[in-house]
Amino acid sequence: MASTDNNSSTAGAKSASGDDLAFASATELAQKLRDRELSCEELLNHYLDRVDRYNGELNALVVDIRDQAREEARTADQALA
């Protein structure tokens, strides 16, 4: 499994094209998580990077709960370990 540091750039998420992850189905993403190709926290960080990149233009994010989401992703990673 790739590292899960607090940096928003992630090794596992970068191993695949950003578009590959961004437009993958939930089933495909779940398989990547089960196969330990990337962690829950890495996947979350991938999508948070996209929020940072596109939300200024889209204004789609209403409530930003990154800290809570990261904590829950870490908990999910521990449950999968």
C-alpha positions, 0 to 999 in steps of 0.5 A: 500500500502506498504511504498515507502522509498528510500531504494532499499529493499522494503516491498511489493516486498519482500512479494512475492518471488523475482522470482515471481515478476521477472518472472511475466507477465506485466499483472500480475504486472499491476494488482498488481499495480492496487490492491495496492499490491505494488507501482511503486517505489517498483517494480522499486526497485525490478528490480534495485536490480536484476540489481545490483545483475546480471549486473556485470556478464551479462553487460546488462545495458548500461545507468543507469538512476535510479534517473530519473526512481525513479522520474517517478515511484513516479509520476506514484504512485501519479497518481494511488493514 
